[in-house]
Amino acid sequence: MPAPSSTIFIVPSWYPSPLHPEDGSFFREQARLIAAAGYRVVVIAVNVRSLKDFPRRHQLEDSPVRDRQAGVTEYRLESLNPAPWQPRRFFRYYRRQLRTLFQSVLEQEGRPDWVWIHSSLWAGAALAEICHHQRIPFLIEEHLKEFFFPERLTAFQRELIRTAYGRARLVAAPSRAVLASILRAFPVPENRGWVLPNPVDSRRFPLRSRSPNTRPAHWISVGLLRPEKGFDRVIEALADLDRLDRPGERTLTIVGSGQGKPALQKQIAALGLTDRVHLTGYLTGPELVRQLHLATAGIWGSDMETFGLAMAEALATGLPIVVPPCGGPEDFLLPDSGVVSASGSPTDLARSMRDVEHRVPEFEPMRIRSSLLAYCGEQAFGEQVHRLDGLLRS
């Protein structure tokens, strides 16, 4: 257990607000798990929103908001981006906003033992120097998919990342694949790199109460409706699977929201799957759990996943899953919990789906859940935080 004086400031680069309640909701959940492990947690979040939000600007938290929820104190500030398409001007504005709020919180809450910053772009780069000068140790944890392809980062972004890493005590990533990519691209000593799996709260994702029906199979996929999430390939895989085995029986539910929805609806209609593929929109809490409990298995078609939280949450309910080789999930998906397909092509996904359908009785929900929670459940996460606390306070 942490010492009573352990105080952690958590600084995410994006965070939920009334305007965007889904944005960075994971960071809020993680902060609550850290608080539940016995730490004093203060979140400091500055959100700079797109000008697309101008019509809803009345919802902006444009003055600092102090809030306390589930044992976590939050300070939030929100504004519209005054310099779109001008990254240097945007960053100067963001840095000024975040540093001002950070200093205000220091005065009100006192000095933290250390700071946990989510993403070097942009919070890590904005606070690196101020933390260094005030001798406050900090950890940077990366989450952006761009770190799979660091060569695609702009020169300005790479400059900011190097500055942040040069001052950070530790650099963490949610999977081995992301950390390996960071270590190849940036001058971070291996002993300062850390794999820190995203936590899954077992209380929010209870074990399925009954065994799923094996026929007809009902598949589920969860995530933001973006091209890189590969939902088009999942839908195509369902059609391909019809050609391989028992056509016309199985169904698919896709949970999520995003700009890709119209294209997916058009694809579903073109393939004649309107009565078998259902798009629910964004779901959370009991509604999401209910959909997971109704499914036979989960299917994803992502190009890349820095961790794969939606997949881990499905496993926490005891659901077997199919994923392509996309990075993060390979760290926690075991053979008795599902299948990593040969590739992310619809054909290979369909073959893996057929394999899982034929093996459904072999998948034991409690074993699936236990394996996942041993890797990234709240107890495993609490132990990781305790080790980090010791390193950063030493």
N, C-alpha and C positions, 0 to 999 in steps of 0.2 A: 504494500500500500504506500502511496506517496506521503511525504511529510505534510503536516497541516499547512505549512507555508507555501506549498507548491501552487504557483499561479501561472497559467499559460494564457497568453494572448493568441488568439487564432485570427489570422488575417487572410480571408479568401479574396481572390481576384474577381469573383462574381458571387452573388448571394441572393436568396429570395427576398422579395419585397411585395407589397400589395399590387404593384404593377405587373410583376413577373413572379408569381409565387412558386413556379416550378424551377426557376433558375438557380442552380446551385443548392437545391434542397438537400442533396447528399451532405454538404458541408455542415448544415444545421444538425442533421441527424448524427453525424460524427462528433460534433461538439458536445451533444447531449450524452453520448456514450462516454466521452472523456470525463465529463462532469460526474456521471454515474460511477466512474471508477475512483472517485474521491478527490479530483482536482478542482481547483477554483478556475473557472473558464470564463474568459471575456472575449467576445467576437467583435472585431472592428472591420466593417465592410463599407467600401465606397463603390457604388455602381454608377458607371457612366453609360447611359443608354443610347441606342441608335435614334436618329432623328425620325425613324418610322414611328416612334412612340410619341411624336409631337401631339397628335390629336388627343392623347390621353395624359397629357402633361400634368393635369390637375391631380393625378394619382401619385406623382413623384414625391418621395420623401426628401424634399429639397432643403430641409433644415435637419440638423442632427437629431436622430430619434434614439432614445434610450429605452430598452425593453428588457424584461426578464421573463424567460420561459424555460420550464423544465430544468431549473438549476443553472442556466446559462444567462449571463448578462450580454446583451447585444447593443452595439452602437452602429447605427446605419445612416448613410447619407447617399443621396441619389440625385443625378442631374442628367441632362441631355448632353451629348457630345458636341462641344462647340467647334470642333475642328475635324469633321469627317474627311477621310482620305488624306489627312496630314498627320501621320503617325507621331512625328516628333512633337508637334504642337499638342496633340492629344495627350501624349505621355507627360509633358510638362504640366498640363492642366491636372491630369489624374494624380501625379506625384504631389502637387501642391495640396490638393484636396485631402489625400490620404495622410500626408505628413501632419497637416493641421489637425485632423481628427485624432490621429495617433497621439500627438502631444497633449491634446485635450483629455484623452482617456488616461494617459499617464498621470496627469494632475488629479484626476478624479478617483482613479482606481489604484494608484501606486504602481511601482515598478514590478514587472513580471519576472519570474525566474527564467523564462525563455519564451520565444515567439515561434509559432507554427504558421508558416506562410504557404498558402496554396497557390502555386504557380509563380515562376519568375516573371512571367508576362501577365500581369504588370506589377502586382503587389511586391514581389520579391525585389525587382529592380528599384522600385520606388522607396523601399524602406532599408535597403542594404546598408547605405552609408550612415543613416541616422542610428540604426541599431549598433553598427560597428563603433561609432563615436561615443555612444552611451554605454558601450560594453554590455549589451544585451545579446546573449547567444540566440541564434535562430536556425531553424530548419526550413528548407524549401522542399515542398513536395510537388512534383509535376503531375499533371493530369491530361494535358493536351495531346491529341493524336499527332500533332506536328512533330513531336519528338521522335516518332518513328522515322521521320525523314528530315533530319536537321539540316540537310543541305538545301532544303527548300525555304528555310528561314531567311528573312532579309538580313542584310549586313547590320542594320540598326537593331533588329531583334537579337542577333547573335552578340552584339556589343552589350546590350542590356543583360543578357543571360550570363555572359562572362563576368560582368561586374557583380551580379547577384551571387554567383557561385564562389567568386573570390572572397566574399565576406561570410558566406554561410558556414556554420559548423558542420552541418550534414546536408546532403542532397538525397532526397528519397524519391522513389517511383513505386507505383502500385503493382508492378510486375517485373519479372526478370528481363523480359524483352525490352521494356522501356528503359530500364536502368542500363542495360548493355549498350543501347543506342546512345544514351547520354554520355556514358564513359568513353565511347569511341569518338564522340564529336567535340567534347569539351574537356579542358584540363582539370578534371576532378579526380583526386587520388582514390583508388579503390576502397581504402579504409574510411573514406568519407561518403561512400555510396551506400544506400540502404534500401532494401526492398520492403515496402510497407503496404501489405494488402489492404484494400478497402474493407472496412468492417461491415458485417451483416448482423442486424439486430434480430436474434431468433424470436423475440417476443412479437415482433411485427410480422414475421413470416412463419406462422405455426405449421406444424406437420399436417399434411393432408389427412383428413379424418376417415377417408375410405380409399380403397384401391380404385384407380381409374378403370373405366371400361376399356377393354382392349379392342373391341370392334363395335361400330366403326371408330377408328382412331380420331381423336380431336386434338389438334396441334395448337400451340400458342407461341406467339413471339411478342416481345416487349421492347420498346425503345423509341427514340425520336425518329420521326419520319424524314430522314435525310438520305441522300444517295449512298453515302458510305456505309450506312447500316444494312444495305443489301436486301431490303424487303421485297424488291422486285424479283430478286433471285429466289427468295423463299416462296413467293407465289408461283414462279415458273417451276420450282422444284415440286410443288404440289401437283401441278399439271403433268410433269414428267412422271411422278410416282403413279399417277393414274394409268399411265401407259405400261408401267412395270408390274402393277399388282392391284387387284380389286378396284377397278375404276369406279368413280362416282360415289364412293362411300365416305371417305375421310373429310373432315372440315378443318378450318383454320381461323383462329381469332388473332388479330393484330392489335395490340394495345399501345397507343402512343399518339402524339400529335406532331404537326410540323408541316412545312410547305410542300412536302412530297405527296401529300394525301391525294390531290386531284389526279396525278399521274398514276398512282396505285389504283385508284378507282377505275380509271380508264383501262388499265391492264387487266383488272379483274373481270370487267365486262367483256373485253375482247377475247378472253380465254373461256368465257362461259361459266365463270365461277361465282357469279353474283350471289347465288343462294347458299354457297359453301364457304365463302371467305367474308369475315365480318370485321370491320374497323370500328373499334369502340371509342376512339379518342383517348385523351389522357385520363388515366385512372391511378389512384393511390389508395393506401390504407386497405380497409376491408374489401373494397370493390376489386382492387387488384388481386388480393389474396383469393377472393372467391373465383376469379377467372383462372388463376393458377391451379386451384383445387379441382376445377372442372375438367382440366386438360389431361390427356393421356401422356403427352410429352411436349417438350419445348424445342423450338427450331430457330436458329439465327443464321444470317448470311453475311455478317459484317466483313468489310474489308480489313478492319483493324479494330482492336479494343485494347486500350491501355490497361484495363482490368477486366471489365465485363460484369458490372454490378448487377444488371438485370438478370444475367445468367446465374450468378451466384445466389441471388434471391430466390430464383426458381428452384435451384438445388436445395436451398434451405427448407423448402416445403416438401422435399422428398421427390421432386419431379425429375425424371431422366431427361437429358437434353442432347441435341445435336448442334455442334458448332463447327465452323470452318477453322483451319489453322490461321488465327488472327491475332496472336500475341498473348494477351492476358489470361484468357480462360485455360490455356494449357497448363498453367500453374496449379489449378485446383480441380480440373475435371479428370476424375479417375475412371478406369475402364468399367468399374461396376456402377458408375453414375451416368454413363452416356457414351457418346461417340464423337471423336474429332474426325471430320470427313477428310478425304484425300485432298480436296480443294474446296473453294467456295463456289464452284460452278453449279448450276442447277442440277446437272446430271449427277455429280458426286453427292450433293446434298440429298437428292432423291434416293440414291442407293443407301445412304446412311439412315435416312428416315425409314426405309423398308426394313433395314436391319433392326432398328429399335422397335418397330411395330411387332416384328416376329419374336422379339425378346422381352416384351413388356412384363410377362410374369416373372422373369428373372431379376428385375430391378426391385430391390427392397427399399421402400421409402425411408425407413429409419436409418439404414446404412448410408444412403445418399446424404441425408441430412447431417448425420454425425461426422462424416468425412469432411463436408464443407465447413461445419462449425469449428472443427478442430483446427482448420487452417485460418479462418477469418471470422469466427463468431466473436461475440462481445468479450468472452473470457480471454481468447487468444489475442484479441486486439488490446485489451487492458494490459496484458503482460508485455506486449510490444511497447506500449506507451510508457510503462514503468521502466523498461530498459532505456528508452530514449531519454526519459527524465534524468536517469542517472548519468548518461553520457553528456547531456547538455548542461547539467549543473556542476559537472566535475571541473 
